Amino acid sequence: MMPEAARLQKRQNRDTLRRFAWIKPSTMINQTLLRSGPVTVVDYRCNTGPEETPYTEIHGGHSVSYVRKGSFGYQYRGQTFDMVAGSVLIGHPGDEFMCTHDHHVCGDECLAFHLAPDFVELIGGSTALWRTGALAPLPELMVLGELAQATAEGKTNASVDEIGMLLAARFVEVASGVKPKTLPVRARDRRRAVEAALWLDAHSHQPIDLADAAARADLSAFHFLRLFSKVLGVTPHQYLVRSRLRHAARLLTDPDRLITDIALDVGFSDLSNFVRTFRRAAGLSPGSFRQAARENRKIFQDRLATLFHDEALINSSTRTSSCTTTSASG
């Protein structure tokens, strides 16, 4: 028999998992990617097989979960959904459900966005809408789901909570068939966005999340995200990352500064993240950028030569004149 202490620990672990909604006994939470403001992002990976007996569970809150791999059955309010890669599972607080694995092949993996009540109230949607249960793979949601996954893996300069909020709002739009109202931008709103950008740039070396920046602007996180993006053309997180890169580029011209120190000083959490992000932006590693800036201008010259010898630029049918010459009669 299982010792009482081990049984108690197992029960406590399961209770912890249940707080995040649709959890199965053999599910392993690989990583809680973010727990801040209106969104908690969790990566779920399940190894439950068809031989295990399913049981009833309860959603702990509103959630939108993107299935990125594998398959499982989802029984909810008298309906059965077959979840496959690209499907989206919708959770409503207090509702019972059951996950089955009759067609289990190699497990299933999902990226789940657990939503705060005030955020759900902001993006709208009726109770019936949030009790949709699940949606088949839809391009409008799949592209955001894959973007969220790539962001979670560090392959973009976006923020996973920003993408999660957009995914949830897009679900409401697609499922209801009602497009969101156009966001009016007043002079006061533009000032808020600009002031927020100035604050982000001045404090970009510090740990800052969307909720922090939104609170300073006295806006909800989602409203702030929409307003900032509309006014400045980039999301708050994208602007924050680009500010860090801008400061790093300047510091890299100082030969006495270690690249690792620069990465940490401008606000990156680790060197590998900095190198990956800088290379994606500049086309060069931080070390090569430093070398090119101080010692070897040939690196930049070669890149310019490649640019100006590109077929699209030298082909007369596609090239346009960069200036217009006018002659005056004397």
VEXMAR-536988 format. One line per 2 residues: number of its first residue (from 1); for each residue x negated, y negated, z negated of N, C-alpha, C. Coordinates in steps of 0.2 Angstrom, whole numbers, always signed. Atoms other than C-alpha are relative to their C-alpha. Last residue first. Example, Ala and Ser with C-alpha at 12.3 -4.5 7.8 and 13.67 -1.06 7.14 Angstrom:
// residues 2
2	+4:+6:+1:-68:+5:-36:+4:-5:-3  -4:+6:+0:-62:+22:-39:-4:-6:+0;
END
This chain:
// residues 330
330	+3:+6:+2:-89:-398:+346:+2:-5:+4  +2:+3:-7:-78:-383:+347:-3:-7:-2;
328	-3:+7:-1:-78:-374:+330:-2:-3:+7  +4:+5:-4:-82:-356:+330:+4:-6:+1;
326	-4:+5:-4:-74:-343:+318:-5:-5:+2  +4:+6:-2:-82:-328:+311:+4:-4:+4;
324	-2:+3:-7:-72:-316:+301:-4:-6:+1  -1:+7:+0:-79:-305:+287:+2:-2:+7;
322	-1:+3:+7:-80:-287:+281:+1:-7:+0  +5:+5:+2:-76:-280:+298:+1:-3:-7;
320	-3:+7:-1:-66:-264:+298:-5:-5:-2  +3:+6:+4:-73:-247:+301:+3:-6:+1;
318	-2:+1:+6:-61:-233:+306:-3:-6:-4  -7:+0:+0:-63:-232:+324:+4:-1:-6;
316	-2:+6:-2:-81:-237:+324:+8:-1:+0  -4:-2:-6:-86:-222:+314:+4:-7:+2;
314	+4:+2:-6:-100:-229:+302:+4:+2:+6  +2:+7:+0:-89:-230:+286:-4:-2:+7;
312	-6:+5:+0:-79:-214:+288:-2:-7:+0  -4:+0:-6:-94:-204:+293:+5:-5:+0;
310	-6:-4:+0:-104:-209:+277:+4:-1:+7  +0:-4:-6:-120:-217:+281:+5:+5:+0;
308	+0:+4:-6:-117:-232:+270:-1:+4:+6  -7:+3:-1:-112:-221:+255:+0:-4:+7;
306	-5:-5:-1:-127:-210:+256:+7:-3:+2  +2:-2:-7:-139:-225:+258:+5:+5:+2;
304	-2:+5:-4:-131:-232:+242:-1:+2:+7  -7:-1:+1:-134:-216:+232:+3:-6:+5;
302	-2:-6:-3:-152:-216:+238:+8:+1:+0  +0:+1:-7:-154:-234:+233:+2:+6:+4;
300	-6:+4:-2:-147:-230:+216:-1:-1:+7  -6:-4:+1:-160:-216:+213:+7:-4:+2;
298	-2:-4:-6:-173:-226:+222:+6:+4:-1  -6:+3:-4:-172:-239:+208:+2:+4:+6;
296	-1:-3:-6:-183:-228:+197:+6:-2:+4  +6:-2:-3:-190:-236:+182:+1:+2:+7;
294	+7:+3:+3:-178:-246:+171:-6:+2:+4  -1:+7:+2:-160:-244:+178:-7:-3:-2;
292	-2:+5:-6:-163:-228:+187:+0:-7:-1  +6:-1:-4:-172:-219:+172:+1:-5:+7;
290	+5:+4:+3:-157:-225:+161:-7:+0:+4  -2:+7:+0:-144:-218:+173:-6:-5:-3;
288	+2:+2:-7:-154:-202:+175:+2:-7:+1  +7:+0:-1:-154:-200:+156:-2:-2:+7;
286	+2:+6:+4:-135:-205:+154:-8:+0:+1  +0:-1:+8:-131:-192:+167:-3:-6:-3;
284	+7:-1:+3:-127:-199:+184:+1:+2:-7  +3:-4:-5:-110:-200:+194:-7:+2:-1;
282	+5:+3:-4:-106:-215:+184:-3:+4:+5  -1:+7:-2:-89:-210:+177:-5:-3:+5;
280	-7:+0:-4:-89:-191:+177:+1:-7:+2  +2:-2:-6:-108:-192:+171:+7:+0:+5;
278	+4:+5:-4:-103:-203:+157:-1:+2:+7  -5:+6:-1:-88:-192:+151:-4:-5:+4;
276	-5:-2:-5:-99:-176:+152:+4:-6:+2  +4:-2:-6:-114:-184:+143:+5:+2:+6;
274	+3:+6:-3:-103:-192:+130:-3:+1:+7  -6:+4:-2:-93:-176:+126:-2:-6:+4;
272	-3:-4:-6:-109:-166:+125:+6:-4:+3  +4:+1:-6:-117:-179:+113:+3:+3:+6;
270	+6:-5:-1:-103:-178:+100:-4:-2:+7  +1:-4:+6:-89:-189:+93:-6:+5:+0;
268	-1:-7:-2:-91:-203:+105:-1:+4:-6  -6:-3:+2:-89:-220:+97:+2:+7:+2;
266	-5:+3:-4:-102:-232:+104:+7:+3:-1  -1:+7:+2:-114:-228:+90:+5:-3:+4;
264	-4:+0:+6:-112:-209:+92:+1:-8:-2  -6:-3:+0:-117:-209:+110:+4:-1:-6;
262	-5:+4:-4:-130:-222:+108:+6:+3:+0  -2:+6:+4:-138:-212:+94:+4:-4:+4;
260	-4:-3:+5:-139:-196:+105:+3:-6:-5  -7:-1:-3:-146:-206:+119:+5:+3:-5;
258	-2:-7:-2:-160:-212:+108:+7:+1:+3  -6:-3:+3:-163:-231:+108:+1:+8:+3;
256	+2:-2:+7:-181:-237:+111:+6:+3:-3  +4:-6:+0:-179:-238:+130:-1:+3:-7;
254	+5:+1:+6:-165:-251:+129:-4:+7:+0  +5:+4:-3:-156:-250:+146:-6:-1:-5;
252	+4:-5:-3:-145:-236:+139:-6:-4:+3  +5:-2:+5:-137:-249:+127:-5:+5:+4;
250	+5:+5:+2:-129:-258:+142:-5:+2:-5  +4:+2:-6:-122:-242:+149:-4:-6:-1;
248	+6:-5:-1:-116:-237:+132:-4:-1:+6  +5:+2:+5:-106:-253:+129:-6:+5:+1;
246	+3:+6:-1:-97:-250:+145:-5:-2:-4  +5:-1:-6:-94:-232:+142:-4:-6:+2;
244	+6:-4:+3:-86:-235:+125:-6:+1:+5  +4:+4:+4:-75:-248:+133:-6:+3:-3;
242	+4:+5:-4:-70:-236:+146:-4:-5:-3  +5:-4:-3:-65:-223:+133:-5:-4:+4;
240	+4:-1:+6:-54:-236:+124:-7:+4:+2  +3:+6:+1:-46:-241:+140:-6:+0:-5;
238	+4:+0:-6:-42:-223:+145:-4:-7:-1  +6:-5:+1:-35:-221:+127:-5:-1:+6;
236	+4:+3:+6:-24:-237:+128:-6:+5:+0  -3:-1:+7:-17:-231:+145:-5:-3:-5;
234	+3:-6:+3:-23:-240:+161:+4:+1:-7  +1:-4:-6:-14:-253:+173:-4:+7:-3;
232	+7:-1:-2:-16:-267:+161:-2:+5:+5  +4:+6:+0:+2:-273:+159:-7:+0:+3;
230	-4:+4:-5:+12:-257:+163:-4:-7:+1  +1:-3:-7:+0:-246:+154:+2:-4:+5;
228	+7:+1:-1:+0:-257:+138:-2:+2:+7  +1:+7:-1:+19:-258:+138:-7:-1:+2;
226	-4:+2:-6:+22:-239:+141:-2:-7:+1  +3:-3:-6:+9:-234:+128:+3:-2:+6;
224	+7:+3:-1:+15:-247:+115:-3:+3:+6  -1:+7:-3:+33:-241:+118:-6:-3:+1;
222	-3:-1:-7:+28:-223:+115:+1:-7:+3  +6:-3:-4:+17:-227:+99:+2:+0:+8;
220	+0:-7:+0:+31:-238:+92:-6:+2:+4  -4:-4:-5:+26:-256:+91:+0:+7:-1;
218	-7:-1:+3:+19:-268:+78:+5:+3:+5  -4:+4:-4:+4:-272:+89:+7:+0:-2;
216	+2:+7:+0:-7:-266:+75:+4:-5:+5  -2:+3:+6:+4:-251:+73:-3:-7:-1;
214	-7:+2:+0:+2:-246:+91:+2:-4:-6  -1:+6:-4:-17:-247:+90:+7:-2:+0;
212	+3:+6:+3:-17:-235:+75:+1:-6:+4  -4:+2:+5:-4:-223:+82:-3:-6:-3;
210	-5:+3:-3:-14:-221:+98:+5:-4:-5  -5:-4:-3:-29:-216:+89:+5:-4:+2;
208	-6:+3:-1:-45:-225:+84:+5:+5:+4  -6:-5:-2:-61:-218:+77:+6:-4:+0;
206	-3:-4:+6:-73:-233:+77:+5:+5:+3  +4:-4:+3:-85:-239:+91:+3:+4:-6;
204	+0:-7:-4:-71:-245:+101:-5:+4:-3  +1:-5:+5:-68:-259:+88:+0:+7:+3;
202	+5:+2:+6:-71:-274:+98:-1:+5:-5  +7:+1:-2:-64:-266:+114:-5:-2:-6;
200	+2:-6:-2:-48:-260:+106:-8:+0:+2  +1:-3:+6:-45:-277:+98:-3:+7:+1;
198	+6:+4:+3:-47:-286:+115:-2:+4:-7  +5:-2:-4:-35:-273:+123:-7:-3:-3;
196	+2:-7:+2:-23:-275:+109:-6:+2:+4  +3:+0:+7:-23:-294:+111:-2:+7:-2;
194	+6:+2:-1:-20:-291:+130:-4:-1:-7  +5:-5:-3:-6:-280:+127:-7:-2:+1;
192	+2:-6:+5:+2:-291:+114:-4:+5:+3  +5:+2:+5:+0:-306:+125:-2:+5:-4;
190	+7:+0:-4:+8:-297:+140:-5:-2:-5  +2:-7:-1:+23:-293:+128:-7:+0:+3;
188	+2:-2:+6:+25:-311:+123:-3:+7:+0  +7:+3:+1:+25:-316:+141:-2:+2:-7;
186	+0:+7:+1:+39:-304:+144:-7:-3:-1  +6:+3:+3:+38:-287:+152:+0:-7:+0;
184	+1:+7:-1:+54:-278:+155:-6:-2:-3  +2:+4:+6:+53:-259:+155:-1:-7:+2;
182	+6:+4:-2:+63:-252:+169:-2:-4:-6  +0:+7:-2:+76:-240:+161:-6:-4:+1;
180	+0:+5:+5:+73:-222:+161:+0:-7:+2  +7:+3:+0:+80:-211:+175:-1:-5:-6;
178	+0:+8:+1:+95:-201:+170:-7:-3:+0  -1:+3:-6:+96:-183:+177:+0:-8:+0;
176	-7:+4:+0:+98:-176:+160:+1:-3:+6  -5:-4:+2:+85:-162:+161:+7:-4:+0;
174	-2:-5:-5:+73:-172:+172:+6:+4:-2  -2:+3:-7:+73:-188:+162:+2:+6:+4;
172	-7:+3:+1:+73:-179:+145:+2:-3:+6  -5:-5:+1:+59:-168:+151:+6:-3:-1;
170	-2:-2:-6:+49:-183:+157:+5:+6:+0  -5:+5:-3:+50:-191:+140:+2:+3:+7;
168	-7:+0:+4:+43:-175:+132:+5:-5:+3  -3:-6:-1:+29:-174:+145:+7:+1:-3;
166	-3:+0:-7:+25:-192:+144:+3:+6:+2  -6:+4:+0:+23:-190:+125:+3:-1:+7;
164	-6:-4:+3:+12:-175:+127:+6:-4:+0  -3:-5:-5:+1:-184:+140:+6:+3:-3;
162	-3:+4:-5:-2:-198:+127:+4:+4:+5  -7:+3:+2:-5:-186:+114:+3:-4:+4;
160	-5:-5:+0:-18:-177:+124:+7:-2:-3  -1:-2:+7:-28:-193:+128:+6:+5:+0;
158	-6:+1:+3:-34:-196:+145:+0:+2:-7  +1:+6:+4:-52:-197:+151:+6:-2:-4;
156	-2:+7:-2:-51:-180:+159:-1:-5:-5  +2:+0:-7:-59:-162:+158:+3:-7:+3;
154	+5:+5:-1:-60:-162:+139:-2:-1:+7  +6:-3:-1:-51:-145:+137:-6:-5:+1;
152	+2:-3:+7:-36:-154:+129:-7:+4:+1  +2:+5:+5:-36:-165:+144:-2:+3:-6;
150	+6:+2:-2:-35:-151:+156:-3:-5:-4  +5:-6:+1:-21:-143:+147:-7:-2:+2;
148	+1:+0:+8:-11:-160:+146:-6:+6:-1  +4:+6:+2:-14:-162:+165:-2:+0:-7;
146	+7:-2:-2:-8:-144:+168:-5:-6:-2  +2:-5:+4:+8:-148:+158:-7:+2:+1;
144	+2:+3:+6:+10:-165:+167:-3:+5:-5  +6:+4:-1:+9:-156:+184:-2:-4:-7;
142	+6:-4:-1:+21:-142:+178:-6:-5:+1  +3:-2:+6:+34:-154:+172:-6:+3:+0;
140	+1:+6:+4:+39:-163:+188:-3:+1:-7  +6:+4:-2:+34:-147:+198:+0:-6:-5;
138	-2:+6:-4:+47:-137:+188:-6:-4:+2  +5:+4:-2:+44:-119:+181:+2:-6:+5;
136	+4:-3:-5:+60:-114:+174:-6:-4:+2  -1:+2:-7:+67:-124:+159:-5:+5:+4;
134	+6:-1:-4:+70:-117:+141:+1:-3:+7  +3:-7:+1:+82:-118:+127:-7:+0:+4;
132	+0:-3:-6:+93:-133:+133:-4:+7:+0  -2:-7:+1:+97:-136:+115:+0:+3:+7;
130	+5:-3:+4:+88:-153:+116:+1:+7:-2  +6:+0:-5:+100:-158:+130:-6:+3:-4;
128	-1:-5:-5:+115:-153:+119:-6:+1:+5  +1:-7:+3:+109:-163:+105:+0:+6:+5;
126	-5:-2:+4:+108:-178:+117:-2:+7:-4  -2:-7:-1:+93:-185:+124:+5:+2:-5;
124	-7:-1:-2:+84:-201:+119:+1:+7:+1  +0:-2:-7:+65:-206:+121:+7:+2:+1;
122	+2:+6:-5:+66:-217:+105:+1:+3:+7  -5:+5:+0:+76:-204:+94:-2:-6:+5;
120	-5:-3:-3:+63:-191:+98:+6:-5:+1  +2:+0:-7:+49:-202:+93:+6:+3:+4;
118	-1:+7:-3:+58:-206:+77:-2:+0:+7  -7:+2:-1:+60:-187:+73:+1:-7:+3;
116	-3:+3:+6:+42:-183:+76:+7:-3:+1  -2:+7:+0:+38:-172:+90:+3:-2:-6;
114	-5:+1:+5:+29:-155:+91:+1:-7:-2  +0:+7:+3:+19:-153:+107:+6:-1:-5;
112	-7:+2:+3:+15:-135:+111:-1:-7:-3  +2:+6:+3:+1:-129:+123:+7:-3:-2;
110	-5:+6:+0:+6:-111:+126:-4:-6:-3  +3:+6:+3:-3:-94:+129:+4:-6:+2;
108	-3:+6:-3:+4:-77:+132:-4:-6:-4  -1:+6:+5:-3:-60:+130:+3:-6:+3;
106	+6:+2:+3:-10:-48:+143:+1:-6:-5  +6:-2:-4:+4:-39:+151:-6:-1:-4;
104	+6:+2:+2:+20:-40:+140:-6:+3:+4  +4:+0:-6:+36:-36:+149:-7:-3:-1;
102	-1:-6:-4:+46:-31:+134:-5:+1:+6  +6:-1:-4:+38:-45:+124:+1:+7:+4;
100	+1:-7:-1:+52:-53:+114:-6:+1:+5  +4:-1:-6:+54:-70:+106:-1:+8:+0;
98	+4:-6:+0:+69:-73:+95:-5:+0:+6  +2:-3:-7:+78:-89:+91:-4:+6:-1;
96	+3:-7:+0:+87:-98:+77:-2:+2:+7  -3:-5:-4:+90:-117:+77:-4:+6:+0;
94	-5:-4:+4:+85:-128:+62:+4:+5:+4  +1:-2:+8:+76:-141:+72:+6:+4:-2;
92	-5:+5:+4:+78:-140:+91:+0:+2:-7  -2:-2:+7:+64:-132:+102:+4:-6:-3;
90	-3:+6:+3:+62:-133:+121:+2:+2:-7  -4:-2:+5:+51:-120:+130:+2:-7:-4;
88	+0:+4:+5:+44:-125:+147:+5:+2:-5  -6:+1:+4:+39:-113:+160:-1:-5:-5;
86	-4:+5:-3:+24:-115:+171:+6:-2:-3  +4:+6:+0:+17:-98:+167:+3:-6:+4;
84	+6:-1:-3:+31:-87:+163:-4:-6:+1  +5:+6:+0:+45:-87:+151:-6:+3:+4;
82	+7:-4:-1:+60:-75:+154:-5:-6:+1  +4:+3:-5:+75:-84:+146:-6:+4:+1;
80	+7:-3:-1:+89:-75:+137:-4:-3:+5  +3:+0:-6:+105:-84:+131:-7:+3:+0;
78	-4:-4:-4:+116:-82:+116:-3:+1:+7  -7:+2:+0:+110:-97:+107:+3:+4:+5;
76	-2:+6:+4:+91:-93:+110:+8:-1:+2  -7:-1:+1:+82:-77:+116:+2:-6:-5;
74	-2:+5:+5:+65:-81:+123:+7:+1:+0  -7:+2:+0:+56:-67:+132:+2:-4:-5;
72	-3:-3:+6:+37:-67:+135:+8:-2:+1  -8:+0:+0:+25:-70:+149:+3:+2:-6;
70	-3:-6:+3:+6:-74:+152:+8:+0:+1  +2:-6:-2:-2:-91:+154:+4:+6:-3;
68	+5:+0:-4:+1:-109:+153:-3:+6:+3  +3:-7:-1:+17:-110:+145:-5:+0:+5;
66	+1:-2:-7:+21:-128:+141:-4:+7:+0  +6:-4:+0:+29:-132:+124:-1:+3:+7;
64	+0:-2:-7:+41:-146:+120:-6:+4:+1  +6:-2:-3:+46:-147:+102:+1:+1:+7;
62	+0:+1:-7:+59:-154:+90:-7:+2:+3  -1:+7:-3:+58:-147:+73:+0:+0:+7;
60	+1:+5:+5:+55:-132:+62:+1:-7:+2  +4:+6:-2:+63:-120:+74:-1:-5:-5;
58	-4:+6:+0:+69:-104:+66:-5:-6:+2  +4:+5:+3:+64:-86:+68:+4:-6:+0;
56	-2:+7:-1:+73:-70:+71:-4:-5:-4  -4:+2:+6:+63:-54:+73:+2:-7:+1;
54	-1:+7:+1:+55:-44:+87:+4:-2:-6  -7:+2:+1:+49:-26:+84:+1:-8:-1;
52	-1:+4:+7:+31:-23:+90:+8:-2:+0  -2:-5:+5:+29:-10:+104:+2:-3:-7;
50	-7:-3:+0:+31:-22:+118:+2:+5:-6  -2:-5:-6:+15:-31:+113:+7:+2:-1;
48	-6:-4:+2:+11:-47:+102:+1:+5:+6  +2:-6:-2:-6:-55:+107:+5:+6:-1;
46	-4:-5:+3:-1:-73:+106:-2:+7:+3  +2:-6:-4:-11:-89:+109:+3:+6:-3;
44	-2:-6:+3:-5:-106:+103:-2:+6:+5  +2:-5:-5:-14:-122:+106:+2:+6:-3;
42	+3:-6:+3:-6:-136:+94:-1:+5:+6  +2:-4:-5:-3:-154:+97:-3:+6:-2;
40	+5:-5:+2:+6:-164:+84:-1:+5:+6  +1:-6:-3:+15:-180:+91:-6:+5:-4;
38	-7:-4:-2:+23:-195:+84:-1:+7:+3  -6:+4:-3:+8:-202:+74:+6:+5:+2;
36	+0:+7:+1:-7:-190:+72:+6:-3:+3  -6:+0:+5:-10:-171:+71:+0:-8:-2;
34	-1:+7:+2:-21:-167:+86:+6:+0:-5  +4:+5:-3:-29:-152:+93:+1:-7:-2;
32	-4:+6:+0:-23:-139:+81:-4:-6:+3  +2:+6:+2:-33:-124:+87:+6:-5:-1;
30	+7:+1:-2:-32:-106:+91:-3:-7:-3  +1:+7:-2:-16:-103:+82:-7:-1:+1;
28	+6:+3:+3:-15:-84:+83:+0:-8:+2  +2:+6:-3:+2:-76:+86:-6:-3:-4;
26	+7:-1:-2:+3:-58:+79:-3:-6:+4  +4:-3:+5:+18:-62:+68:-7:+1:+2;
24	-2:-8:+1:+27:-73:+80:-6:+3:-4  +6:-4:+1:+28:-92:+79:+2:+7:-1;
22	-1:-6:-3:+41:-104:+87:-6:+4:-1  -5:-2:-4:+41:-119:+75:-1:+7:+2;
20	+1:+3:-7:+26:-128:+68:+4:+3:+5  -1:+7:+0:+31:-125:+50:+0:-3:+7;
18	-7:+2:-1:+32:-107:+53:+2:-7:+1  -1:+0:-7:+13:-106:+54:+8:-2:+2;
16	+3:+5:-3:+12:-111:+36:+1:-1:+7  -4:+6:+2:+25:-99:+30:-3:-6:+3;
14	-6:+0:-4:+16:-85:+39:+4:-6:-1  +2:+1:-6:+0:-89:+30:+5:-1:+5;
12	+1:+7:+0:+9:-90:+14:-3:-2:+7  -7:+4:+0:+17:-73:+17:-2:-7:+0;
10	-3:-1:-7:+0:-65:+22:+6:-4:+0  +4:+5:-5:-8:-73:+6:+3:+1:+7;
8	-2:+7:+1:+6:-65:-5:-4:-5:+5  -7:+1:-2:+4:-48:+3:+2:-7:-1;
6	+0:+0:-8:-15:-49:+1:+7:-1:+3  +3:+6:-2:-13:-53:-18:+0:-1:+8;
4	-5:+5:+1:+0:-39:-20:-3:-7:+2  +1:+3:+7:-12:-26:-13:+5:-7:+0;
2	+3:+6:+0:-5:-18:+3:+0:-3:-7  -4:+6:+0:+0:+0:+0:-4:-6:+0;
END
